[in-house]
């Protein structure tokens, strides 16, 4: 293993039915699919440089609660996605990704147009009846949720505009089931294209936003009426696409321009028009937690995990992570409120009346914050996140639950283990927002094993755990799918 655990390569793939210690909730009968980097080194001796570039590995945990005899189990499987990037790495032809590989912006974007990157190692989402693995390329791969075998790439038909980059995180409106995403198209006039996804292979254009220098955006915010783009001042000059330019990893083509501030673009989901675009102080972030509306839709609130600038990307190079030299500022939970004022007609607002304010909710370190999926696009009370030291000196040793109404904080200590992203699963028969379970994966470095841990959503006490046959590398994101059940 590496000097610091969690950033090692796991080449073992396995399928096993594992016993449960503790008590699984009887209603927890679906599957957790987690996605993330499974290997950083390849058979020819080459390796990637950055955590974000490891080869995609999906882990499936299917819950099988106690039967009449009181026995419960979790059906576990982990498998690399057999993408083009995976096959290239096996034969020593991996050309790089987010922060690995020297190239020009021109050549990288040309590659995105002709053969988009498919190392889809960020998250798995359900689109219609299909399950797709995503990254920041518009090239998704479909997979079988049981076997984790690939079912091919998702190709798009129709005239809806698209781009060379996509946000890695789709947003779902739980009331309508509508899926929304954002592409960035580079050119003489660059644009952010907002679209809905009725089913795999189709997209419907909502609206587009021109930009002089596109920003790096990993996610965005969604409310019932609006799409909100947080345009951080980590920008790239699209004119460099038209000339050879300098050799550098893709993300290093972007430059931090704090004088621009952070522009908050509010786009109407029905008309596709930009109704407001106020600017606030410079900040950076990967993950929007949730968003909702107040005051009849004239006030938009979204929670975002922020860091002061983009140096956090540099801190995630593998050499630093493995040496334990993280040295970055951990994320903190921050609330943004956009007050649109009074409409002037045709759904537009006077720019002079629009304001954006910021409030720090939780100043202690966090990572990968989530809320209950039952609260998406609605006002939420609780946020769950990895509990990180501030500044970052080691990986998360626990999970934190933050109450946005009272400011109260509940913590779960992993007992020496390292925790991953906490996913809240609501009790389908529960009434309270925190009536449910928090599922996460913890790494016991001493035992060289990972564990699936199930916590109570209200007080974060441990309800159950399952020991895996190996130590999983630290993953990125998971989704719980109630419809993927154990075989009867």
C-alpha positions as CSV (number, residue, x, y, z in Angstrom):
1,X,0.0,0.0,0.0
2,X,1.0,3.7,-0.3
3,X,2.5,5.6,2.5
4,X,-1.0,7.1,3.1
5,X,-3.8,4.5,2.8
6,X,-6.7,5.0,0.4
7,X,-4.6,6.0,-2.6
8,X,-3.4,2.6,-3.6
9,X,-4.3,0.6,-6.7
10,X,-6.7,-2.4,-6.2
11,X,-6.5,-4.8,-9.1
12,X,-8.7,-7.5,-7.5
13,X,-12.3,-7.8,-8.6
14,X,-14.6,-10.0,-6.6
15,X,-18.2,-10.9,-5.9
16,X,-19.3,-12.2,-2.5
17,X,-22.2,-12.4,-0.1
18,X,-21.0,-10.9,3.2
19,X,-22.5,-11.3,6.7
20,X,-23.7,-8.2,8.6
21,X,-22.7,-7.3,12.1
22,X,-25.6,-5.4,13.7
23,X,-29.1,-4.6,12.5
24,X,-30.0,-3.5,9.0
25,X,-33.2,-1.5,8.7
26,X,-35.9,-3.8,7.3
27,X,-36.8,-1.2,4.6
28,X,-33.2,-0.9,3.4
29,X,-33.6,-3.3,0.4
30,X,-32.0,-1.6,-2.5
31,X,-28.4,-1.1,-3.7
32,X,-25.6,1.5,-3.2
33,X,-23.5,2.0,-6.3
34,X,-20.2,3.8,-5.6
35,X,-17.9,5.0,-8.3
36,X,-14.3,6.2,-8.1
37,X,-10.7,5.5,-9.0
38,X,-9.7,1.8,-8.6
39,X,-6.1,1.8,-10.0
40,X,-3.5,4.5,-10.5
41,X,-0.7,2.3,-11.9
42,X,-0.9,0.1,-15.0
43,X,0.8,-3.2,-16.2
44,X,3.4,-1.4,-18.3
45,X,4.7,0.5,-15.2
46,X,3.1,3.8,-16.1
47,X,0.8,5.6,-13.7
48,X,-1.4,8.7,-13.4
49,X,-0.4,11.7,-11.5
50,X,-3.7,12.9,-9.9
51,X,-6.4,11.3,-7.7
52,X,-9.0,12.3,-10.2
53,X,-7.4,10.3,-13.0
54,X,-7.5,6.8,-11.6
55,X,-9.3,4.1,-13.6
56,X,-13.1,3.9,-12.9
57,X,-14.1,1.1,-10.6
58,X,-17.8,0.6,-9.5
59,X,-18.7,-1.1,-6.2
60,X,-22.2,-2.4,-5.7
61,X,-23.6,-3.1,-2.2
62,X,-27.1,-4.8,-2.3
63,X,-28.8,-4.9,1.0
64,X,-30.6,-8.1,2.1
65,X,-32.2,-7.5,5.5
66,X,-32.9,-10.1,8.1
67,X,-35.0,-13.1,7.0
68,X,-37.3,-15.2,9.2
69,X,-34.2,-16.7,10.8
70,X,-32.7,-13.3,11.7
71,X,-29.8,-13.5,9.2
72,X,-29.0,-10.5,7.0
73,X,-26.4,-10.0,4.3
74,X,-24.9,-7.6,1.8
75,X,-24.2,-8.8,-1.8
76,X,-21.0,-7.1,-2.8
77,X,-19.3,-6.8,-6.2
78,X,-16.5,-4.5,-7.4
79,X,-15.4,-4.2,-11.1
80,X,-13.5,-1.9,-13.3
81,X,-15.5,-0.4,-16.1
82,X,-14.1,-1.8,-19.4
83,X,-14.0,1.6,-21.1
84,X,-11.7,2.6,-23.9
85,X,-9.5,4.4,-21.3
86,X,-9.2,1.1,-19.3
87,X,-8.3,-0.9,-22.4
88,X,-5.7,1.7,-23.4
89,X,-4.1,1.6,-20.0
90,X,-3.8,-2.2,-20.1
91,X,-1.7,-1.9,-23.3
92,X,0.3,1.1,-22.2
93,X,-1.5,3.7,-24.3
94,X,-3.3,5.8,-21.6
95,X,-2.9,9.4,-22.8
96,X,-4.0,11.2,-19.7
97,X,-7.1,12.8,-18.2
98,X,-8.0,15.6,-15.9
99,X,-4.5,16.4,-14.6
100,X,-2.3,13.7,-16.2
101,X,-0.5,14.0,-19.5
102,X,1.1,16.9,-21.2
103,X,-0.9,18.3,-24.0
104,X,-2.1,21.6,-25.5
105,X,-5.6,22.9,-25.0
106,X,-6.1,22.8,-28.7
107,X,-5.1,19.1,-29.0
108,X,-7.1,18.1,-25.9
109,X,-10.3,19.8,-27.1
110,X,-9.8,18.3,-30.6
111,X,-9.7,14.9,-28.9
112,X,-12.9,15.7,-27.0
113,X,-14.6,16.4,-30.3
114,X,-13.4,13.2,-32.1
115,X,-13.0,10.7,-29.3
116,X,-14.2,12.0,-25.9
117,X,-12.6,10.7,-22.8
118,X,-14.6,7.9,-21.2
119,X,-12.8,7.2,-17.9
120,X,-16.2,7.7,-16.2
121,X,-15.0,7.5,-12.5
122,X,-17.2,10.1,-10.8
123,X,-20.7,8.8,-10.2
124,X,-23.4,6.4,-11.5
125,X,-26.9,7.8,-12.2
126,X,-30.2,6.4,-13.4
127,X,-31.4,7.9,-16.7
128,X,-34.7,6.4,-17.7
129,X,-34.4,2.7,-17.3
130,X,-30.6,2.8,-17.8
131,X,-27.7,3.2,-15.4
132,X,-24.8,5.4,-16.6
133,X,-21.4,6.2,-15.3
134,X,-20.3,9.8,-15.7
135,X,-17.3,12.0,-15.7
136,X,-16.7,15.6,-17.0
137,X,-16.7,14.4,-20.6
138,X,-20.1,14.3,-22.5
139,X,-19.2,10.6,-23.3
140,X,-21.1,8.4,-20.8
141,X,-21.1,4.7,-20.5
142,X,-24.1,2.5,-19.7
143,X,-23.7,-0.5,-17.3
144,X,-25.6,-3.4,-16.0
145,X,-26.4,-2.6,-12.4
146,X,-26.1,-6.3,-11.4
147,X,-23.1,-7.5,-13.2
148,X,-21.5,-4.1,-13.6
149,X,-20.6,-5.0,-17.2
150,X,-20.6,-2.3,-19.8
151,X,-23.6,-2.0,-22.2
152,X,-21.9,0.6,-24.5
153,X,-21.5,4.3,-24.8
154,X,-24.4,6.7,-24.7
155,X,-24.8,8.5,-28.0
156,X,-27.0,11.6,-28.5
157,X,-29.5,12.2,-31.3
158,X,-31.2,15.5,-32.2
159,X,-30.3,19.1,-32.7
160,X,-29.8,20.2,-29.1
161,X,-26.4,22.0,-28.8
162,X,-23.6,20.2,-26.8
163,X,-20.1,20.9,-25.7
164,X,-16.7,19.4,-25.0
165,X,-17.1,19.4,-21.2
166,X,-20.1,18.4,-19.0
167,X,-20.9,18.9,-15.4
168,X,-20.2,15.6,-13.7
169,X,-23.3,15.8,-11.5
170,X,-26.8,15.7,-13.1
171,X,-29.5,17.3,-11.1
172,X,-32.9,15.7,-10.7
173,X,-36.2,17.5,-9.9
174,X,-37.9,14.9,-7.7
175,X,-41.3,16.4,-8.3
176,X,-41.2,15.9,-12.1
177,X,-38.3,13.4,-12.4
178,X,-36.7,15.8,-14.9
179,X,-32.9,15.4,-15.2
180,X,-30.9,18.5,-16.0
181,X,-27.2,19.0,-17.0
182,X,-24.9,21.7,-18.3
183,X,-22.3,21.4,-21.1
184,X,-19.5,23.9,-21.9
185,X,-18.8,24.5,-25.6
186,X,-15.5,26.2,-26.4
187,X,-15.1,28.5,-29.4
188,X,-14.8,32.1,-30.5
189,X,-18.0,32.6,-28.6
190,X,-18.1,30.0,-25.8
191,X,-21.3,29.0,-24.2
192,X,-22.8,27.0,-21.4
193,X,-25.7,24.8,-22.8
194,X,-28.4,23.8,-20.3
195,X,-30.5,20.8,-21.3
196,X,-32.8,18.2,-19.9
197,X,-32.4,14.4,-20.5
198,X,-35.8,12.6,-21.1
199,X,-34.0,9.3,-21.6
200,X,-30.5,8.0,-22.6
201,X,-29.5,9.3,-26.0
202,X,-31.9,12.3,-26.1
203,X,-31.6,15.8,-24.8
204,X,-33.8,18.9,-25.0
205,X,-32.3,22.3,-25.0
206,X,-33.4,24.7,-22.2
207,X,-31.1,27.7,-22.8
208,X,-27.5,28.8,-23.4
209,X,-25.3,31.3,-21.6
210,X,-22.5,33.0,-23.5
211,X,-19.1,33.5,-21.7
212,X,-15.9,35.1,-22.8
213,X,-13.7,32.7,-20.9
214,X,-15.3,29.5,-19.7
215,X,-15.0,28.6,-16.0
216,X,-14.3,25.2,-14.6
217,X,-17.6,23.9,-13.2
218,X,-18.0,20.5,-11.6
219,X,-21.7,20.9,-10.6
220,X,-24.5,23.4,-10.5
221,X,-27.7,24.1,-8.6
222,X,-31.3,23.4,-9.5
223,X,-34.6,24.7,-8.1
224,X,-38.2,24.2,-9.4
225,X,-37.9,27.3,-11.6
226,X,-34.2,27.9,-12.1
227,X,-30.8,26.5,-13.1
228,X,-28.0,28.3,-11.2
229,X,-24.5,28.3,-12.6
230,X,-21.8,29.3,-10.2
231,X,-19.1,30.7,-12.5
232,X,-15.9,30.5,-10.4
233,X,-12.9,32.6,-11.5
234,X,-10.9,29.5,-12.6
235,X,-11.0,30.4,-16.3
236,X,-9.6,29.4,-19.6
237,X,-9.1,31.6,-22.7
238,X,-10.9,29.8,-25.6
239,X,-8.7,31.5,-28.1
240,X,-6.0,29.2,-27.1
241,X,-8.1,26.5,-28.7
242,X,-7.2,28.1,-32.1
243,X,-3.4,28.0,-31.7
244,X,-0.8,25.4,-30.5
245,X,-0.3,26.8,-27.0
246,X,1.8,25.4,-24.2
247,X,2.1,21.8,-23.1
248,X,0.4,21.2,-19.7
249,X,-2.2,18.9,-18.1
250,X,-5.7,19.9,-19.0
251,X,-6.7,21.4,-15.7
252,X,-3.5,23.5,-15.6
253,X,-4.7,25.3,-18.8
254,X,-7.2,27.1,-16.5
255,X,-6.0,30.2,-14.6
256,X,-7.2,31.7,-11.3
257,X,-8.5,35.2,-12.0
258,X,-9.8,36.5,-8.6
259,X,-10.4,40.0,-9.9
260,X,-13.4,38.6,-11.9
261,X,-15.1,37.5,-8.7
262,X,-17.7,34.7,-8.8
263,X,-20.7,35.2,-11.2
264,X,-24.0,33.6,-10.2
265,X,-26.0,33.0,-13.4
266,X,-29.7,32.4,-12.9
267,X,-31.5,30.8,-15.9
268,X,-35.2,30.3,-16.1
269,X,-36.0,26.7,-16.7
270,X,-39.1,27.5,-18.8
271,X,-38.1,30.3,-21.0
272,X,-34.3,29.5,-21.1
273,X,-33.5,33.1,-20.5
274,X,-30.9,34.5,-18.0
275,X,-33.0,36.5,-15.4
276,X,-30.0,37.6,-13.3
277,X,-26.2,37.3,-13.1
278,X,-24.9,39.0,-10.0
279,X,-21.3,38.8,-8.9
280,X,-19.8,38.1,-5.5
281,X,-16.3,37.7,-4.1
282,X,-13.9,35.1,-5.6
283,X,-14.4,31.6,-4.3
284,X,-14.1,28.0,-5.6
285,X,-16.0,24.8,-5.1
286,X,-16.8,21.5,-6.5
287,X,-20.1,20.5,-5.0
288,X,-23.5,22.3,-4.7
289,X,-25.3,20.6,-1.9
290,X,-28.9,21.6,-2.7
291,X,-31.0,24.6,-3.7
292,X,-34.5,25.9,-3.2
293,X,-36.7,29.0,-3.5
294,X,-38.3,31.4,-1.1
295,X,-40.5,34.5,-1.3
296,X,-42.6,33.3,-4.2
297,X,-39.5,32.4,-6.3
298,X,-37.9,35.8,-6.1
299,X,-35.3,34.5,-3.6
300,X,-33.0,31.6,-4.5
301,X,-31.0,29.8,-1.9
302,X,-28.2,27.3,-2.5
303,X,-25.7,25.7,-0.2
304,X,-22.2,25.1,-1.6
305,X,-19.1,23.6,-0.2
306,X,-16.4,26.3,-0.8
307,X,-12.7,26.8,-0.5
308,X,-10.9,30.2,-0.9
309,X,-9.3,29.4,-4.3
310,X,-8.4,26.6,-6.7
311,X,-5.2,25.5,-5.0
312,X,-7.2,22.6,-3.6
313,X,-6.8,20.9,-7.0
314,X,-3.0,21.0,-6.7
315,X,-3.2,19.4,-3.2
316,X,-4.8,16.3,-4.8
317,X,-1.8,15.2,-6.8
318,X,-1.0,11.6,-5.7
319,X,2.6,12.3,-4.6
320,X,1.3,14.8,-2.0
321,X,-1.6,12.6,-0.9
322,X,0.5,9.5,-0.5
323,X,3.1,11.4,1.6
324,X,0.4,12.8,3.8
325,X,1.2,16.3,2.7
326,X,-2.3,17.5,1.9
327,X,-1.8,21.0,3.2
328,X,-5.0,22.3,1.7
329,X,-7.9,24.2,3.3
330,X,-10.8,21.9,3.8
331,X,-14.2,22.8,2.4
332,X,-16.7,24.7,4.5
333,X,-20.5,24.8,4.1
334,X,-21.7,28.2,2.8
335,X,-25.1,29.5,2.0
336,X,-25.7,31.8,-1.0
337,X,-28.9,33.8,-1.3
338,X,-29.8,35.5,-4.5
339,X,-32.6,38.2,-4.1
340,X,-34.0,39.0,-7.5
341,X,-36.1,41.9,-6.3
342,X,-39.3,42.8,-8.2
343,X,-39.7,41.7,-11.8
344,X,-39.7,44.5,-14.4
345,X,-41.7,42.5,-16.9
346,X,-41.4,39.3,-19.1
347,X,-39.8,37.5,-16.1
348,X,-36.7,39.8,-16.1
349,X,-35.2,41.6,-13.1
350,X,-33.4,44.9,-12.8
351,X,-29.7,44.1,-12.4
352,X,-29.3,47.0,-10.0
353,X,-31.9,45.4,-7.6
354,X,-30.4,41.9,-7.7
355,X,-28.2,41.0,-4.8
356,X,-26.3,37.9,-3.7
357,X,-25.3,37.4,-0.1
358,X,-23.2,34.7,1.6
359,X,-23.3,33.1,5.0
360,X,-20.9,30.6,6.5
361,X,-23.0,27.7,7.9
362,X,-20.3,25.4,9.2
363,X,-16.7,26.7,9.2
364,X,-15.1,23.4,10.3
365,X,-13.7,21.1,7.6
366,X,-16.1,19.1,5.4
367,X,-15.9,17.1,2.2
368,X,-18.5,15.6,-0.2
369,X,-21.7,17.0,1.4
370,X,-25.1,15.6,0.7
371,X,-28.7,16.0,1.7
372,X,-31.7,13.6,1.7
373,X,-32.8,13.0,-1.9
374,X,-36.4,13.7,-0.7
375,X,-35.3,17.3,-0.1
376,X,-33.7,18.0,-3.6
377,X,-35.1,21.3,-4.9
378,X,-36.8,21.9,-1.6
379,X,-35.7,23.6,1.6
380,X,-33.6,21.2,3.6
381,X,-32.6,21.2,7.2
382,X,-29.8,18.6,7.5
383,X,-26.5,18.3,5.6
384,X,-24.3,15.2,5.9
385,X,-20.6,15.4,5.1
386,X,-17.2,13.8,5.7
387,X,-15.6,15.4,8.8
388,X,-12.3,16.8,7.7
389,X,-9.6,18.5,9.9
390,X,-9.2,22.2,9.1
391,X,-6.6,22.7,7.5
392,X,-6.4,19.2,6.0
393,X,-3.7,17.1,7.7
394,X,-5.2,13.7,7.1
395,X,-8.3,12.0,5.6
396,X,-11.7,12.2,7.2
397,X,-12.0,10.2,10.5
398,X,-15.8,10.7,10.8
399,X,-19.1,11.9,9.5
400,X,-20.8,15.2,10.5
401,X,-24.5,16.1,10.4
402,X,-25.2,19.8,10.3
403,X,-28.5,21.3,11.3
404,X,-29.1,24.5,9.2
405,X,-31.9,25.7,11.5
406,X,-30.2,25.5,14.8
407,X,-26.5,25.2,13.9
408,X,-26.2,22.0,15.9
409,X,-23.6,19.5,14.8
410,X,-23.7,15.8,15.3
411,X,-20.6,13.7,14.8
412,X,-19.9,10.0,14.2
413,X,-16.4,8.8,15.0
414,X,-15.1,5.9,12.8
415,X,-13.0,4.6,15.7
416,X,-9.8,5.1,13.8
417,X,-11.1,4.3,10.3
418,X,-11.1,6.7,7.4
419,X,-14.6,7.7,6.2
420,X,-15.9,8.3,2.7
421,X,-18.9,10.2,1.3
422,X,-22.0,9.7,3.5
423,X,-25.2,9.0,1.5
424,X,-28.5,9.5,3.3
425,X,-31.3,7.0,2.5
426,X,-34.7,8.1,3.7
427,X,-37.1,5.7,5.4
428,X,-39.9,5.3,2.9
429,X,-42.4,5.2,5.8
430,X,-40.7,8.0,7.8
431,X,-42.0,11.5,8.4
432,X,-39.0,13.4,9.8
433,X,-36.3,14.6,7.4
434,X,-33.6,12.7,9.2
435,X,-35.6,9.4,9.6
436,X,-33.4,7.1,7.6
437,X,-29.9,5.7,7.3
438,X,-26.6,7.1,6.4
439,X,-24.5,4.6,4.4
440,X,-20.8,5.1,3.8
441,X,-17.5,3.1,3.3
442,X,-14.8,3.3,5.9
443,X,-11.2,2.1,5.5
444,X,-9.4,0.3,8.4
445,X,-5.8,0.9,7.4
446,X,-4.4,-1.4,10.1
447,X,-6.5,-4.4,9.0
448,X,-6.1,-3.5,5.3
449,X,-9.8,-3.9,4.9
450,X,-12.8,-1.6,4.1
451,X,-16.1,-1.7,5.7
452,X,-19.6,-0.7,4.7
453,X,-21.1,1.2,7.6
454,X,-24.7,2.0,8.2
455,X,-25.5,4.8,10.6
456,X,-28.8,6.1,12.0
457,X,-29.8,9.2,10.2
458,X,-30.9,11.0,13.4
459,X,-28.1,10.6,15.8
460,X,-25.4,8.9,13.6
461,X,-25.1,5.9,15.9
462,X,-23.8,2.8,14.2
463,X,-26.6,0.3,13.2
464,X,-24.6,-2.2,11.1
465,X,-21.3,-2.9,9.4
466,X,-20.0,-5.3,6.8
467,X,-16.3,-6.1,6.3
468,X,-15.1,-6.4,2.7
469,X,-12.6,-8.9,1.5
470,X,-10.1,-6.1,0.6
471,X,-9.3,-2.4,1.1
472,X,-11.0,-0.2,-1.5
473,X,-9.2,3.0,-2.6
474,X,-11.0,6.2,-1.6
475,X,-13.9,6.7,-4.0
476,X,-15.8,9.8,-5.1
477,X,-19.6,9.5,-5.1
478,X,-22.4,7.0,-4.5
479,X,-26.1,6.7,-5.2
480,X,-28.7,4.5,-3.6
481,X,-31.1,2.9,-5.9
482,X,-34.1,1.3,-4.1
483,X,-35.2,-0.6,-7.2
484,X,-31.9,-2.7,-7.5
485,X,-32.7,-5.5,-5.2
486,X,-31.2,-8.8,-4.1
487,X,-32.2,-11.9,-6.1
488,X,-35.2,-13.7,-4.5
